[in-house]
Amino acid sequence: MIIDSHAHLDYPELSDDLSGVLMRAHEAGVDRVISIGVKLSTADRPRAIAEAHDNVWFSVGVHPHEAANEDLACDTAAFLKAADHPKCVAIGEAGLDYHYDFAPRDRQADSFRAQIAAARELDLPIIVHAREADDDMANIIEEEMEKGAFTGVLHCFSSGPELARRAIDVGFYVSFSGILTFKSADEIRQVAMTTPENRILVETDAPYLAPVPMRGKSNEPAYTRHTLSKLAEIRGQSESDMIAVTRANTLRLFSRMEA
């Protein structure tokens, strides 16, 4: 079955009908979900959902949009403490967003580096948000890798092929969302076609970015199947093969899910 590697189950669009969301996911062949943290101040919410559901895991992180609002956004110790839980499978989402610049860029970078340090110390992957910051993102990943190995994923990939190449070269994965199905996403489909098979994941980023043919609706984990189907079509593989590939990759990256 399919794993939705990135959803925000604690957001009201999903949490207000969580039992229905998870039931529809199961009916669509999606049996596991990672609920993503975006603020330390609300880290209890994805954690509580994971504790209440056997098929949900969670991450701990500060989104770049929140880097200026969260007092502990650059405090590695705070991430280590919040991630001390058997169902915490990753740090993030963290990264750089130069499209909105809701936080100063140096603050975003400092928070990103603090979260990489936590991921490295805990031997957990880091979930990376990158928007219109390709060069700086690649440079930080490469610089931090020189300080000590870590792994991670470029989530909801919407960047250029050079960032994908540089990230893959140091061991990262690339996760594709409903954007893959959008009419304007030719460059992203090209990246999806050329990414090594053992580095591909799928996700929803629910409740955002519902894939075709669900555009205009609130996204939810059940819709991962549409992205999976498009990915299989792009790469000339069967859906069953693509499910097996992405599932194996997800469990390899988020290894605590197998514990």
N, C-alpha and C positions, 0 to 999 in steps of 0.2 A: 504494500500500500504506500501511498504518497506521504511525505513529510512536508508540512508547511514550516519552513525554517525561520520565518519572521512574520509575526503578527502582533498586534497590540490588543490583546484580549481584555485588558483593563480599561480600554476606552469605552465610553458609554454606548457607542453604536454597536458594540459587541457584548459588553458586560451586561447590558440590560436584558439580553436574551441568550445568555451564555449556554444554557442547556440546549437550546434550539440550534445555536451556532455549531456546537460540537456534534450534535446529532446529524445535522445536515452534512458536516464534514465527513463523518463516518459513512454516511450513505453515498457520498461522492468518491469514496475510496481514499480519504485522507485520515490517517489514524493517529498522527502525532503532530503537535504544534509546539513551537517555542514562542513564549510570550515575552516581549522585549521591554526592557527597562529604558526609560529616557531621562529620569531624574532620581537622584538619591533620596530626595524628600518624599517620593512616592514609591520607593522600591518595595514597600510592603504589599502593594496591590498585585503585581504579577507574581510575586512569591506566594501570596495566599491562593491565587488561582491554581498555581502548580501544585500546592499542597492539597488542594481539594479534588484534583483530577489526575488519575494515574497516567493519562496520555498527554499531559502538558508539562513542559519544563520552562525555565525562565532565565533571563539574563539581567545583569546589573550594570547600569551605565548612565552617563549624562550626554544627551544629544547636543551637538554643537549649538543648536538654537538656545539651549538652556545654560550654556557655559557661564554666562554672566550673571544668571539668576540664582544659581546653586552655589552656596557658600563653600561647599566641599568639592567643587568640580575639579580641582587640581590636587586633591589630597589622596594620594595612593592608598594610604592606610584606611581611609573611609571606604574605598572600593573593596579592599581585602576583607574588611569586616562585613560589609553587606553581602558579599559573595560566599560567605561561610555557610553553605547550605548544600545538602546532597543533590538537590534538583536545580541548582544554578549551574548552567552548562557553558556560560560565556560571559565576557565583559563587553559592555556596549549596549545601545549603539553609541558610538563615539566617532569623531572625525572632524571634517571641515565642510562648511556650507558657505560659499561666497555668493550665492544667488541672493539670499535674503540678508546676510550679514547681521543677524539678530544679536550676535555677540561679537566683540572685537576679535579680529583674526588671531592676534597673539594669545588671547584667552582661550579661543578654540584650540589652538595648537598645544598650549600648556595642558589643557584638560585631556586632549587626545594622548599626549605623551604619558601623563599620569596613569591613564587607563591601560595603555600598553604595558607599563611597568607592572601593574596589578596582574594583567593577563600573563605576562612572562613569569611572575613569581608563583602564580597558582597553576601554571601549565594549562591554562584555558585559552580558547581562541578569542580574538577580539572581533566584534562585528562593526564594520566600518561604513559610515555614511560619508559619501563624497559627492559634492555637487559644485561644479564649476571651479574646482580647485585641484585639477589633475596633477600639475607639476609639484605643487607643495605637498600634496598627499603622497605621491610616489617618493619624494625626497625624504619625508618624515619616516615612512615605512622602511626605506633603505637605511637611513641613519640609525634608527632604533634597532634594526636587525643586527647592525654591527656591535651593539652593546650586549647582545644576547638573543638567541633564537626565540621566536614566538610564531604563532600562526594566526590566521584570521580569514575573513571573507569580506569582499566588497559586496555589500548587500544592495538589493534593488538597483542593479547596475544600470547607470545612465550616463556613463562617462565615455571617454574616447578610447580607442584601441591601445594607445601607448600606455595608459595607466593599467589596463588589464594585463598587458604584456609584462610590465615591470613588477606588478604584484604577483603574477603567476611565477615569474622567475625566482622569487624569494619564497615560494611555497604557499601562496595564498590561493583561496578559492574565489569563484565568481558566482553570485546568486542572481537569477533572473526572475523578474516579477511580471505583472500584467502589462508593463510597458512593452514587453516583447511582442505583444499582439497589436500594438498601435500602428496605424497607417504610416506615421512619420518616423518609425523607429528602424529604418533600414540599417543604419550604422550599428545599432545594438544587435540586430539580427546577425550581422556579419561577425561581430564578436562572439555571439553564441555559437555560430557555425564553426569557428576556429579555436575556441577554448578547448584545451585537452579534456578528454572524456572524464578523467578522474578528478577534475576540478570544478564540476558544474553542480549547482544547487538550484532549487526552485523555492519560491516564496510568494506570499500575497502582499506583504506590507499592509494588510488589512488594519483599518477600514478604508484605506486609500487605494487608488489606482486599480480599480476593478478591470479585469481583462475583457476584451471582446469575447463573447457577445453580451457581457454584463455591464458594459459601460453605462455610467449614469447611476448605477446602484451602489450602495455601500458594499465594499468588498468584504469577503469573509473567507475563512480557510477552505471551504468547499470549492471555491473558485480556483484553487491551485491547479486543479485538473486541466483547466483551459490553458494555463501557461505551460503546463507539462506537455499537453498535446501539441501546442505550437512549437515548443522546443524539439519534440520528436520529429515533427514535420521538417523543420529547418535543417536538422542534422541527418535526415533520411533514415531514421530508426523507427522501430515500432514503439507504441506507447508502453508496452510491457517492458521492453528493454530499457527505455528511458526511466521508467519508474524504478527498476532495479539499480540502474546507475546512480541516479540522484539519491536514492535511499542509502546505498552503500557509502557514497561520498558524505552525506549528512551525518551518518553515524560515525564515520571515521573522524570527521572534524569535531563534532560535538560528542566526544567519546564518553562523557559522563552519562549520556542517555542509555548507554549499554550496561552501565553498572547495576 
